[in-house]
Amino acid sequence: MQYTKRLAEFVLDTRYEDIPVAAFRLAKRHFLDCTGSCLAAVSEKPGKIIYDYIKELQNNGSTRVIGFGLRTSIDNAAFANGILSHVICFDDSGPSHPSVTVVPPLYALGETYRFGGKQILTAQVLGYEVFQKLNLVTKDAWEMRVRGWHPTGFFGAVTSALISSKLLNLTLEQSLNAVGIAASMGAGLSQNIGNMTMSLHAGNASRNGIIAAKLAKKGFTGDQEILEGRFGLMNALAGANSYDIEALIKNLGNPYSVVYPGINLKPYPNCWAHHRVYDSMLHLVNSHDIKPENVESIWCDLQPDKPTYRYLQPKTDLEARYSLGYGIAMCLLDRKLEFEQYLPARITDQKTLKTMSKIKHVPQTIESEKHKIVVKLINGAEYSHVVEYSKGNAACNPLSDQELQEKYRSCARRVLPDKKVERSLELIFKMEETSDITEIMDVITENEKK
């Protein structure tokens, strides 16, 4: 069976009317969440670097970068949008990171070609379907991560290529060429988790999918069985006989992946894999009114063998977002995990270092115990807790609309006035009524200002 072809046919043939309302409702939540992550990063150091880089290109394009008023080419806008969406680790998790390779190219394509909300939402839902099916093929990509491949850059390039192909009205043959091209443009190493380059994986995927589709439309060719081929993407990433290619086309749209199992939304600006532990720690601290000075030790499996956990002594804000021990210390010291907990001064503060020194790495062999936290007090008291589903888990403990909106406001207010924040929120939740996505972009950008 030609698996790449079957997947492409599904994307190209599916219409807005074929997709259930529930999928669009959830897609709008993720569109809002990803937009907020972009805006929150605008005022951060990586955001300023990206601004300067795009500015130096002196490109007279018509497509804007989210949060900034400067205009550039469609591919450079998608590149910048992708980096901004992923760089502070506040975007969704599916596993891996679908929205940062779906929403950024959709903003760029939408503004350039004046696509309406229904077109954007249709492509978004289908993008999630592609991305999550690729995850399933590689068993949620965990072994792939440990081997050094970061799936966002690879799966995202293919995803971006297919949704770009749909919006740009490519033929089936052209679309297959676009996937073949994009698969060779995918990249990302787990070693770069915890620094700015991790966000480059999302930026490249967003940009390269558009480039691949535009090249294919002009006649550029790529292998048309790039996902299932003997020397193709899945074999290269997972290894021969270590993946399930049937999962790529099984139950396409039945249900849509954004509906079930869904995509997780983060309440905290750090690695999603840590959140069960953080929820458990916050539960203990608040339930028993635990004070830092009364704690003798904290026991937890810090899982340092995994790429998303390995920073035991973080030195930067980005390393801290992937340090389980640092997050545990912040939960004890501040009883919350927000932007302020990741300021450089907090990472080197003596109170932080003293608290982290109390955390003991206790390896666990039972999977459920890997997320358990044990707090031992000086007076001999001992408390433990484990959360089965952390806050934000799409299937079992989702963020409410109100919680998501407050998260968006906290992100967007870092760069936008309240009036624009509220207007953008309103427009995104009514996207299907928008005839031109530029209406949203007008609200979430400033005019040539940092």
C-alpha positions as a Markdown table, in Angstrom:
| # | Residue | x | y | z |
|---|---|---|---|---|
| 1 | Met | 0.0 | 0.0 | 0.0 |
| 2 | Gln | 1.2 | 3.5 | -0.8 |
| 3 | Tyr | 0.9 | 5.1 | 2.7 |
| 4 | Thr | 2.2 | 8.5 | 1.9 |
| 5 | Lys | -0.3 | 8.7 | -1.0 |
| 6 | Arg | -3.2 | 7.7 | 1.2 |
| 7 | Leu | -2.4 | 10.3 | 3.8 |
| 8 | Ala | -2.0 | 13.0 | 1.2 |
| 9 | Glu | -5.3 | 12.0 | -0.4 |
| 10 | Phe | -7.1 | 12.4 | 2.9 |
| 11 | Val | -5.7 | 15.8 | 3.5 |
| 12 | Leu | -6.5 | 17.1 | 0.0 |
| 13 | Asp | -10.0 | 15.6 | -0.2 |
| 14 | Thr | -11.3 | 16.6 | 3.2 |
| 15 | Arg | -13.5 | 19.7 | 3.2 |
| 16 | Tyr | -14.6 | 22.0 | 6.0 |
| 17 | Glu | -18.0 | 20.5 | 5.9 |
| 18 | Asp | -16.6 | 17.0 | 6.6 |
| 19 | Ile | -15.0 | 18.0 | 9.9 |
| 20 | Pro | -17.1 | 17.9 | 13.1 |
| 21 | Val | -17.7 | 21.1 | 15.1 |
| 22 | Ala | -15.9 | 19.6 | 18.1 |
| 23 | Ala | -12.7 | 19.5 | 16.2 |
| 24 | Phe | -12.9 | 23.2 | 15.2 |
| 25 | Arg | -13.7 | 24.2 | 18.8 |
| 26 | Leu | -10.6 | 22.5 | 20.0 |
| 27 | Ala | -8.5 | 23.8 | 17.1 |
| 28 | Lys | -9.4 | 27.4 | 18.0 |
| 29 | Arg | -8.2 | 26.8 | 21.6 |
| 30 | His | -4.8 | 25.6 | 20.2 |
| 31 | Phe | -4.6 | 28.5 | 17.7 |
| 32 | Leu | -5.1 | 30.9 | 20.6 |
| 33 | Asp | -2.6 | 29.0 | 22.8 |
| 34 | Cys | 0.1 | 29.0 | 20.1 |
| 35 | Thr | -0.5 | 32.7 | 19.4 |
| 36 | Gly | 0.0 | 33.5 | 23.1 |
| 37 | Ser | 3.2 | 31.5 | 23.2 |
| 38 | Cys | 4.5 | 33.6 | 20.2 |
| 39 | Leu | 3.5 | 36.9 | 21.8 |
| 40 | Ala | 5.1 | 35.9 | 25.2 |
| 41 | Ala | 8.4 | 35.3 | 23.4 |
| 42 | Val | 8.5 | 38.6 | 21.6 |
| 43 | Ser | 10.0 | 40.5 | 24.5 |
| 44 | Glu | 12.4 | 37.7 | 25.5 |
| 45 | Lys | 16.1 | 37.6 | 24.3 |
| 46 | Pro | 15.4 | 35.0 | 21.6 |
| 47 | Gly | 12.6 | 37.2 | 20.3 |
| 48 | Lys | 14.9 | 40.2 | 20.0 |
| 49 | Ile | 17.5 | 38.1 | 18.1 |
| 50 | Ile | 14.9 | 36.9 | 15.7 |
| 51 | Tyr | 13.6 | 40.5 | 15.1 |
| 52 | Asp | 17.2 | 41.7 | 14.4 |
| 53 | Tyr | 17.8 | 38.7 | 12.0 |
| 54 | Ile | 14.7 | 39.3 | 10.0 |
| 55 | Lys | 15.3 | 43.0 | 10.0 |
| 56 | Glu | 18.8 | 42.6 | 8.6 |
| 57 | Leu | 17.4 | 40.5 | 5.6 |
| 58 | Gln | 15.9 | 43.8 | 4.3 |
| 59 | Asn | 13.2 | 41.8 | 2.6 |
| 60 | Asn | 10.4 | 43.8 | 1.1 |
| 61 | Gly | 7.8 | 41.0 | 1.5 |
| 62 | Ser | 4.2 | 41.4 | 2.5 |
| 63 | Thr | 4.0 | 38.9 | 5.4 |
| 64 | Arg | 4.4 | 39.9 | 9.0 |
| 65 | Val | 6.0 | 38.2 | 11.9 |
| 66 | Ile | 3.6 | 37.7 | 14.9 |
| 67 | Gly | 4.0 | 40.5 | 17.5 |
| 68 | Phe | 6.3 | 42.6 | 15.2 |
| 69 | Gly | 5.2 | 44.9 | 12.4 |
| 70 | Leu | 8.1 | 44.2 | 10.1 |
| 71 | Arg | 7.3 | 42.6 | 6.8 |
| 72 | Thr | 9.3 | 39.8 | 5.1 |
| 73 | Ser | 8.8 | 36.9 | 2.8 |
| 74 | Ile | 6.3 | 34.2 | 3.5 |
| 75 | Asp | 8.9 | 31.6 | 4.3 |
| 76 | Asn | 10.9 | 33.9 | 6.6 |
| 77 | Ala | 7.7 | 34.9 | 8.4 |
| 78 | Ala | 6.8 | 31.2 | 9.0 |
| 79 | Phe | 10.4 | 30.6 | 10.2 |
| 80 | Ala | 10.2 | 33.5 | 12.7 |
| 81 | Asn | 6.7 | 32.5 | 13.9 |
| 82 | Gly | 7.8 | 28.9 | 14.5 |
| 83 | Ile | 10.8 | 29.9 | 16.6 |
| 84 | Leu | 8.7 | 32.4 | 18.7 |
| 85 | Ser | 6.0 | 29.8 | 19.3 |
| 86 | His | 8.4 | 27.2 | 20.7 |
| 87 | Val | 11.3 | 29.1 | 22.3 |
| 88 | Ile | 9.9 | 29.6 | 25.9 |
| 89 | Cys | 8.4 | 26.1 | 26.1 |
| 90 | Phe | 4.9 | 27.2 | 26.8 |
| 91 | Asp | 3.3 | 25.6 | 23.6 |
| 92 | Asp | 1.1 | 22.5 | 23.5 |
| 93 | Ser | 2.3 | 18.9 | 23.6 |
| 94 | Gly | 0.8 | 16.0 | 21.8 |
| 95 | Pro | 3.4 | 14.3 | 22.5 |
| 96 | Ser | 6.0 | 16.4 | 20.7 |
| 97 | His | 4.8 | 19.8 | 19.6 |
| 98 | Pro | 2.2 | 19.9 | 16.8 |
| 99 | Ser | 0.9 | 23.5 | 17.0 |
| 100 | Val | 4.3 | 25.1 | 16.5 |
| 101 | Thr | 4.6 | 23.5 | 13.1 |
| 102 | Val | 0.9 | 24.1 | 12.1 |
| 103 | Val | -0.1 | 27.5 | 13.4 |
| 104 | Pro | 3.0 | 29.5 | 12.3 |
| 105 | Pro | 2.9 | 28.5 | 8.6 |
| 106 | Leu | -0.9 | 29.0 | 8.7 |
| 107 | Tyr | -0.4 | 32.6 | 9.8 |
| 108 | Ala | 2.1 | 33.2 | 7.0 |
| 109 | Leu | 0.1 | 31.5 | 4.3 |
| 110 | Gly | -3.1 | 33.1 | 5.6 |
| 111 | Glu | -1.8 | 36.7 | 5.4 |
| 112 | Thr | 0.1 | 36.2 | 2.1 |
| 113 | Tyr | -2.9 | 34.7 | 0.3 |
| 114 | Arg | -5.7 | 36.2 | 2.3 |
| 115 | Phe | -7.2 | 32.9 | 3.4 |
| 116 | Gly | -10.4 | 33.0 | 5.5 |
| 117 | Gly | -11.0 | 31.4 | 8.9 |
| 118 | Lys | -12.7 | 28.3 | 7.6 |
| 119 | Gln | -9.8 | 27.5 | 5.3 |
| 120 | Ile | -7.3 | 28.0 | 8.1 |
| 121 | Leu | -9.3 | 25.9 | 10.6 |
| 122 | Thr | -9.6 | 23.0 | 8.1 |
| 123 | Ala | -5.9 | 23.0 | 7.4 |
| 124 | Gln | -5.2 | 23.2 | 11.1 |
| 125 | Val | -7.3 | 20.2 | 12.0 |
| 126 | Leu | -5.8 | 18.2 | 9.2 |
| 127 | Gly | -2.3 | 19.3 | 10.2 |
| 128 | Tyr | -2.8 | 17.9 | 13.7 |
| 129 | Glu | -4.1 | 14.6 | 12.1 |
| 130 | Val | -0.9 | 14.3 | 10.1 |
| 131 | Phe | 1.4 | 15.2 | 12.9 |
| 132 | Gln | -0.2 | 12.8 | 15.4 |
| 133 | Lys | -0.4 | 9.9 | 13.0 |
| 134 | Leu | 3.4 | 10.3 | 12.5 |
| 135 | Asn | 3.8 | 10.1 | 16.3 |
| 136 | Leu | 1.8 | 6.9 | 16.4 |
| 137 | Val | 3.9 | 5.3 | 13.7 |
| 138 | Thr | 7.0 | 5.8 | 15.9 |
| 139 | Lys | 5.1 | 4.8 | 19.1 |
| 140 | Asp | 4.9 | 8.4 | 20.3 |
| 141 | Ala | 8.5 | 9.0 | 19.3 |
| 142 | Trp | 10.0 | 8.4 | 22.7 |
| 143 | Glu | 12.7 | 6.0 | 21.5 |
| 144 | Met | 13.4 | 8.3 | 18.7 |
| 145 | Arg | 14.1 | 11.1 | 21.2 |
| 146 | Val | 16.5 | 9.1 | 23.2 |
| 147 | Arg | 18.4 | 8.2 | 20.1 |
| 148 | Gly | 18.9 | 11.9 | 19.5 |
| 149 | Trp | 16.1 | 12.8 | 17.0 |
| 150 | His | 13.8 | 15.6 | 18.0 |
| 151 | Pro | 10.5 | 14.7 | 16.3 |
| 152 | Thr | 9.1 | 18.2 | 16.0 |
| 153 | Gly | 11.5 | 19.1 | 13.2 |
| 154 | Phe | 10.8 | 16.0 | 11.2 |
| 155 | Phe | 7.1 | 15.5 | 11.7 |
| 156 | Gly | 6.5 | 19.2 | 11.5 |
| 157 | Ala | 8.2 | 19.6 | 8.1 |
| 158 | Val | 5.9 | 16.9 | 6.6 |
| 159 | Thr | 2.9 | 18.4 | 8.3 |
| 160 | Ser | 3.6 | 21.9 | 7.1 |
| 161 | Ala | 4.2 | 20.6 | 3.6 |
| 162 | Leu | 0.8 | 18.8 | 3.4 |
| 163 | Ile | -1.3 | 21.7 | 4.8 |
| 164 | Ser | 0.6 | 24.1 | 2.5 |
| 165 | Ser | -0.1 | 21.9 | -0.4 |
| 166 | Lys | -3.8 | 21.8 | 0.4 |
| 167 | Leu | -4.1 | 25.6 | 0.8 |
| 168 | Leu | -2.0 | 26.3 | -2.4 |
| 169 | Asn | -4.2 | 23.8 | -4.4 |
| 170 | Leu | -1.5 | 21.4 | -5.4 |
| 171 | Thr | -2.4 | 18.3 | -7.3 |
| 172 | Leu | -1.9 | 14.9 | -5.6 |
| 173 | Glu | 1.3 | 14.3 | -7.5 |
| 174 | Gln | 2.6 | 17.7 | -6.5 |
| 175 | Ser | 1.7 | 17.2 | -2.9 |
| 176 | Leu | 3.5 | 13.9 | -2.8 |
| 177 | Asn | 6.6 | 15.6 | -4.2 |
| 178 | Ala | 6.2 | 18.3 | -1.5 |
| 179 | Val | 6.2 | 15.7 | 1.2 |
| 180 | Gly | 9.3 | 14.1 | -0.3 |
| 181 | Ile | 11.0 | 17.4 | -0.4 |
| 182 | Ala | 10.0 | 18.4 | 3.1 |
| 183 | Ala | 11.1 | 15.1 | 4.6 |
| 184 | Ser | 14.6 | 15.7 | 3.4 |
| 185 | Met | 14.5 | 19.2 | 5.0 |
| 186 | Gly | 13.4 | 18.0 | 8.4 |
| 187 | Ala | 15.9 | 18.2 | 11.2 |
| 188 | Gly | 16.3 | 18.4 | 15.0 |
| 189 | Leu | 18.6 | 16.9 | 17.6 |
| 190 | Ser | 17.6 | 16.2 | 21.2 |
| 191 | Gln | 21.0 | 17.4 | 22.3 |
| 192 | Asn | 19.7 | 20.9 | 21.6 |
| 193 | Ile | 16.8 | 20.6 | 24.0 |
| 194 | Gly | 17.3 | 23.3 | 26.6 |
| 195 | Asn | 18.7 | 26.1 | 24.4 |
| 196 | Met | 17.5 | 28.4 | 21.7 |
| 197 | Thr | 18.2 | 25.9 | 18.9 |
| 198 | Met | 15.4 | 23.7 | 20.0 |
| 199 | Ser | 13.0 | 26.3 | 18.7 |
| 200 | Leu | 14.8 | 26.3 | 15.4 |
| 201 | His | 13.3 | 22.8 | 14.8 |
| 202 | Ala | 9.8 | 24.4 | 14.8 |
| 203 | Gly | 10.9 | 27.4 | 12.8 |
| 204 | Asn | 12.6 | 25.2 | 10.1 |
| 205 | Ala | 9.6 | 22.9 | 9.9 |
| 206 | Ser | 7.1 | 25.7 | 9.5 |
| 207 | Arg | 9.3 | 27.4 | 6.8 |
| 208 | Asn | 10.4 | 24.3 | 5.0 |
| 209 | Gly | 6.9 | 22.9 | 4.5 |
| 210 | Ile | 5.9 | 26.1 | 2.6 |
| 211 | Ile | 9.1 | 26.0 | 0.6 |
| 212 | Ala | 8.6 | 22.4 | -0.3 |
| 213 | Ala | 5.0 | 23.0 | -1.5 |
| 214 | Lys | 6.0 | 26.0 | -3.5 |
| 215 | Leu | 8.9 | 24.1 | -5.1 |
| 216 | Ala | 6.6 | 21.2 | -5.9 |
| 217 | Lys | 4.0 | 23.4 | -7.5 |
| 218 | Lys | 6.7 | 24.6 | -9.9 |
| 219 | Gly | 7.7 | 21.0 | -10.8 |
| 220 | Phe | 10.4 | 20.2 | -8.3 |
| 221 | Thr | 10.3 | 16.5 | -7.5 |
| 222 | Gly | 10.7 | 14.3 | -4.4 |
| 223 | Asp | 10.2 | 10.6 | -3.6 |
| 224 | Gln | 6.5 | 9.9 | -3.5 |
| 225 | Glu | 6.8 | 7.1 | -0.9 |
| 226 | Ile | 9.1 | 9.0 | 1.4 |
| 227 | Leu | 7.4 | 7.9 | 4.6 |
| 228 | Glu | 7.2 | 4.1 | 4.0 |
| 229 | Gly | 10.1 | 3.7 | 1.7 |
| 230 | Arg | 13.0 | 1.4 | 2.5 |
| 231 | Phe | 15.3 | 4.4 | 2.8 |
| 232 | Gly | 12.6 | 6.8 | 3.8 |
| 233 | Leu | 11.8 | 8.9 | 6.8 |
| 234 | Met | 10.4 | 6.4 | 9.2 |
| 235 | Asn | 13.1 | 3.8 | 8.6 |
| 236 | Ala | 15.8 | 6.5 | 9.1 |
| 237 | Leu | 14.3 | 7.8 | 12.3 |
| 238 | Ala | 13.1 | 4.7 | 14.0 |
| 239 | Gly | 15.2 | 1.9 | 12.4 |
| 240 | Ala | 14.0 | -1.1 | 10.4 |
| 241 | Asn | 11.1 | -3.1 | 11.9 |
| 242 | Ser | 10.8 | -0.6 | 14.8 |
| 243 | Tyr | 7.8 | 1.3 | 13.6 |
| 244 | Asp | 4.2 | 0.7 | 12.6 |
| 245 | Ile | 3.5 | 2.2 | 9.2 |
| 246 | Glu | -0.1 | 1.0 | 9.4 |
| 247 | Ala | -0.8 | 3.6 | 12.1 |
| 248 | Leu | -0.2 | 6.3 | 9.5 |
| 249 | Ile | -3.6 | 5.7 | 7.8 |
| 250 | Lys | -5.6 | 3.8 | 10.5 |
| 251 | Asn | -8.8 | 5.6 | 11.5 |
| 252 | Leu | -8.0 | 8.9 | 9.7 |
| 253 | Gly | -10.4 | 11.4 | 11.0 |
| 254 | Asn | -12.3 | 8.8 | 13.0 |
| 255 | Pro | -12.0 | 10.4 | 15.5 |
| 256 | Tyr | -9.8 | 13.4 | 14.6 |
| 257 | Ser | -6.6 | 13.4 | 16.8 |
| 258 | Val | -7.3 | 16.9 | 18.1 |
| 259 | Val | -10.6 | 15.5 | 19.5 |
| 260 | Tyr | -9.2 | 12.2 | 20.9 |
| 261 | Pro | -6.7 | 11.6 | 22.4 |
| 262 | Gly | -6.3 | 15.4 | 22.0 |
| 263 | Ile | -3.4 | 17.7 | 22.5 |
| 264 | Asn | -2.2 | 18.8 | 25.9 |
| 265 | Leu | -2.2 | 22.4 | 26.9 |
| 266 | Lys | 0.4 | 23.6 | 29.5 |
| 267 | Pro | -0.5 | 25.5 | 32.6 |
| 268 | Tyr | 3.3 | 26.0 | 33.3 |
| 269 | Pro | 6.0 | 27.4 | 31.0 |
| 270 | Asn | 8.3 | 24.4 | 31.1 |
| 271 | Cys | 8.5 | 20.8 | 29.8 |
| 272 | Trp | 5.2 | 19.0 | 29.7 |
| 273 | Ala | 6.8 | 15.7 | 30.8 |
| 274 | His | 7.5 | 17.2 | 34.2 |
| 275 | His | 4.0 | 18.4 | 35.0 |
| 276 | Arg | 2.7 | 15.4 | 36.8 |
| 277 | Val | 5.5 | 15.8 | 39.4 |
| 278 | Tyr | 4.9 | 19.6 | 39.7 |
| 279 | Asp | 1.2 | 19.1 | 40.3 |
| 280 | Ser | 2.1 | 16.5 | 43.0 |
| 281 | Met | 4.5 | 18.9 | 44.6 |
| 282 | Leu | 2.1 | 21.8 | 44.6 |
| 283 | His | -0.6 | 19.6 | 46.0 |
| 284 | Leu | 1.7 | 18.6 | 49.0 |
| 285 | Val | 3.0 | 22.1 | 49.6 |
| 286 | Asn | -0.5 | 23.6 | 49.7 |
| 287 | Ser | -2.3 | 20.7 | 51.4 |
| 288 | His | 0.2 | 20.5 | 54.3 |
| 289 | Asp | 1.4 | 24.1 | 54.3 |
| 290 | Ile | 5.0 | 22.9 | 53.8 |
| 291 | Lys | 7.6 | 25.7 | 54.4 |
| 292 | Pro | 11.0 | 25.4 | 52.7 |
| 293 | Glu | 12.9 | 25.8 | 56.0 |
| 294 | Asn | 11.1 | 22.8 | 57.4 |
| 295 | Val | 12.1 | 20.4 | 54.6 |
| 296 | Glu | 14.9 | 17.9 | 55.2 |
| 297 | Ser | 14.8 | 16.3 | 51.8 |
| 298 | Ile | 12.7 | 15.7 | 48.7 |
| 299 | Trp | 12.8 | 12.3 | 46.9 |
| 300 | Cys | 12.0 | 11.9 | 43.2 |
| 301 | Asp | 13.2 | 10.1 | 40.1 |
| 302 | Leu | 14.8 | 12.9 | 38.2 |
| 303 | Gln | 15.1 | 10.7 | 35.1 |
| 304 | Pro | 18.4 | 12.3 | 33.9 |
| 305 | Asp | 18.8 | 9.7 | 31.2 |
| 306 | Lys | 16.0 | 11.4 | 29.2 |
| 307 | Pro | 16.9 | 14.4 | 27.0 |
| 308 | Thr | 14.0 | 16.5 | 28.4 |
| 309 | Tyr | 15.2 | 16.0 | 32.0 |
| 310 | Arg | 19.0 | 16.1 | 31.9 |
| 311 | Tyr | 19.7 | 19.5 | 33.4 |
| 312 | Leu | 20.3 | 18.7 | 37.1 |
| 313 | Gln | 22.1 | 22.1 | 37.7 |
| 314 | Pro | 20.6 | 24.5 | 35.2 |
| 315 | Lys | 22.5 | 27.7 | 34.4 |
| 316 | Thr | 20.1 | 29.4 | 32.0 |
| 317 | Asp | 16.4 | 30.0 | 31.9 |
| 318 | Leu | 16.0 | 27.6 | 29.0 |
| 319 | Glu | 17.9 | 24.9 | 30.8 |
| 320 | Ala | 15.8 | 25.5 | 33.9 |
| 321 | Arg | 12.6 | 24.8 | 31.9 |
| 322 | Tyr | 14.0 | 21.3 | 31.3 |
| 323 | Ser | 15.2 | 20.8 | 34.8 |
| 324 | Leu | 12.8 | 18.7 | 36.9 |
| 325 | Gly | 14.7 | 19.6 | 40.1 |
| 326 | Tyr | 14.5 | 23.3 | 39.5 |
| 327 | Gly | 10.8 | 23.2 | 39.0 |
| 328 | Ile | 10.3 | 21.2 | 42.2 |
| 329 | Ala | 12.3 | 23.9 | 44.1 |
| 330 | Met | 10.2 | 26.7 | 42.6 |
| 331 | Cys | 7.0 | 24.8 | 43.7 |
| 332 | Leu | 8.3 | 24.7 | 47.2 |
| 333 | Leu | 9.6 | 28.3 | 47.3 |
| 334 | Asp | 6.9 | 30.1 | 45.5 |
| 335 | Arg | 4.0 | 27.7 | 45.2 |
| 336 | Lys | 3.6 | 28.5 | 41.6 |
| 337 | Leu | 5.3 | 28.2 | 38.2 |
| 338 | Glu | 5.1 | 31.3 | 36.0 |
| 339 | Phe | 7.4 | 33.5 | 34.0 |
| 340 | Glu | 8.9 | 35.1 | 37.1 |
| 341 | Gln | 10.3 | 31.7 | 38.3 |
| 342 | Tyr | 12.5 | 31.6 | 35.2 |
| 343 | Leu | 14.2 | 35.0 | 35.5 |
| 344 | Pro | 18.1 | 34.6 | 35.5 |
| 345 | Ala | 18.4 | 35.9 | 39.0 |
| 346 | Arg | 16.2 | 33.1 | 40.4 |
| 347 | Ile | 18.3 | 30.4 | 38.8 |
| 348 | Thr | 21.5 | 31.5 | 40.7 |
| 349 | Asp | 19.8 | 32.7 | 43.9 |
| 350 | Gln | 21.2 | 31.0 | 47.0 |
| 351 | Lys | 17.7 | 30.0 | 48.3 |
| 352 | Thr | 17.1 | 28.2 | 45.0 |
| 353 | Leu | 20.5 | 26.4 | 45.1 |
| 354 | Lys | 20.0 | 25.5 | 48.8 |
| 355 | Thr | 16.5 | 24.1 | 48.0 |
| 356 | Met | 17.7 | 22.1 | 45.0 |
| 357 | Ser | 20.4 | 20.6 | 47.2 |
| 358 | Lys | 17.7 | 18.9 | 49.2 |
| 359 | Ile | 16.4 | 17.0 | 46.2 |
| 360 | Lys | 17.5 | 13.4 | 46.1 |
| 361 | His | 17.5 | 11.4 | 42.9 |
| 362 | Val | 15.7 | 8.1 | 43.6 |
| 363 | Pro | 15.4 | 5.9 | 40.5 |
| 364 | Gln | 12.2 | 4.0 | 40.0 |
| 365 | Thr | 11.5 | 0.9 | 37.9 |
| 366 | Ile | 7.7 | 1.1 | 37.9 |
| 367 | Glu | 6.5 | 3.7 | 35.4 |
| 368 | Ser | 3.8 | 5.2 | 37.6 |
| 369 | Glu | 6.3 | 5.7 | 40.4 |
| 370 | Lys | 8.6 | 7.8 | 38.2 |
| 371 | His | 6.2 | 10.8 | 38.8 |
| 372 | Lys | 5.9 | 10.3 | 42.5 |
| 373 | Ile | 7.2 | 13.0 | 44.9 |
| 374 | Val | 8.1 | 12.3 | 48.6 |
| 375 | Val | 8.8 | 15.2 | 51.0 |
| 376 | Lys | 10.5 | 14.5 | 54.3 |
| 377 | Leu | 10.4 | 17.1 | 57.0 |
| 378 | Ile | 12.9 | 17.9 | 59.7 |
| 379 | Asn | 10.4 | 16.9 | 62.4 |
| 380 | Gly | 10.1 | 13.4 | 60.9 |
| 381 | Ala | 6.9 | 13.8 | 59.1 |
| 382 | Glu | 6.7 | 12.4 | 55.5 |
| 383 | Tyr | 4.3 | 13.1 | 52.7 |
| 384 | Ser | 4.0 | 11.6 | 49.3 |
| 385 | His | 1.7 | 12.1 | 46.3 |
| 386 | Val | 1.4 | 11.1 | 42.6 |
| 387 | Val | -0.9 | 12.6 | 40.1 |
| 388 | Glu | -2.2 | 10.3 | 37.4 |
| 389 | Tyr | -3.2 | 13.1 | 34.9 |
| 390 | Ser | -1.6 | 16.5 | 35.2 |
| 391 | Lys | -3.6 | 19.7 | 34.7 |
| 392 | Gly | -3.9 | 20.3 | 31.0 |
| 393 | Asn | -4.1 | 16.7 | 30.0 |
| 394 | Ala | -6.5 | 16.8 | 27.0 |
| 395 | Ala | -8.3 | 13.6 | 27.6 |
| 396 | Cys | -8.6 | 13.5 | 31.3 |
| 397 | Asn | -7.9 | 16.9 | 32.9 |
| 398 | Pro | -8.1 | 19.7 | 30.3 |
| 399 | Leu | -7.7 | 23.4 | 30.9 |
| 400 | Ser | -11.1 | 25.1 | 30.9 |
| 401 | Asp | -11.8 | 27.8 | 28.4 |
| 402 | Gln | -11.5 | 30.4 | 31.2 |
| 403 | Glu | -8.1 | 29.0 | 32.3 |
| 404 | Leu | -6.9 | 29.0 | 28.7 |
| 405 | Gln | -8.1 | 32.6 | 28.2 |
| 406 | Glu | -6.3 | 33.7 | 31.3 |
| 407 | Lys | -3.1 | 32.0 | 30.1 |
| 408 | Tyr | -3.4 | 33.8 | 26.8 |
| 409 | Arg | -4.0 | 37.1 | 28.5 |
| 410 | Ser | -0.9 | 36.6 | 30.7 |
| 411 | Cys | 1.2 | 35.9 | 27.6 |
| 412 | Ala | -0.3 | 38.6 | 25.2 |
| 413 | Arg | -0.1 | 41.4 | 27.8 |
| 414 | Arg | 3.6 | 41.2 | 27.7 |
| 415 | Val | 3.6 | 43.0 | 24.4 |
| 416 | Leu | 0.0 | 44.1 | 23.6 |
| 417 | Pro | -2.3 | 46.6 | 25.3 |
| 418 | Asp | -5.4 | 45.1 | 26.9 |
| 419 | Lys | -7.7 | 46.3 | 24.1 |
| 420 | Lys | -5.8 | 44.4 | 21.5 |
| 421 | Val | -5.5 | 41.3 | 23.8 |
| 422 | Glu | -9.3 | 41.1 | 24.2 |
| 423 | Arg | -10.0 | 41.8 | 20.5 |
| 424 | Ser | -7.5 | 39.1 | 19.4 |
| 425 | Leu | -9.1 | 36.6 | 21.8 |
| 426 | Glu | -12.5 | 37.4 | 20.4 |
| 427 | Leu | -11.4 | 37.1 | 16.8 |
| 428 | Ile | -9.7 | 33.8 | 17.3 |
| 429 | Phe | -12.7 | 32.2 | 19.0 |
| 430 | Lys | -14.8 | 33.3 | 16.1 |
| 431 | Met | -12.3 | 32.4 | 13.4 |
| 432 | Glu | -14.9 | 30.7 | 11.2 |
| 433 | Glu | -16.6 | 34.0 | 10.7 |
| 434 | Thr | -13.4 | 35.7 | 9.5 |
| 435 | Ser | -13.0 | 36.1 | 5.7 |
| 436 | Asp | -9.4 | 37.2 | 5.9 |
| 437 | Ile | -6.9 | 36.0 | 8.6 |
| 438 | Thr | -5.1 | 39.3 | 8.2 |
| 439 | Glu | -7.8 | 40.7 | 10.5 |
| 440 | Ile | -6.3 | 38.8 | 13.3 |
| 441 | Met | -2.7 | 39.6 | 12.3 |
| 442 | Asp | -3.6 | 43.3 | 12.4 |
| 443 | Val | -4.5 | 43.0 | 16.1 |
| 444 | Ile | -1.5 | 41.0 | 17.2 |
| 445 | Thr | 1.2 | 43.0 | 15.6 |
| 446 | Glu | 2.7 | 46.4 | 16.3 |
| 447 | Asn | 3.9 | 48.8 | 13.6 |
| 448 | Glu | 7.6 | 48.3 | 13.0 |
| 449 | Lys | 8.3 | 48.4 | 16.8 |
| 450 | Lys | 10.1 | 46.0 | 19.0 |
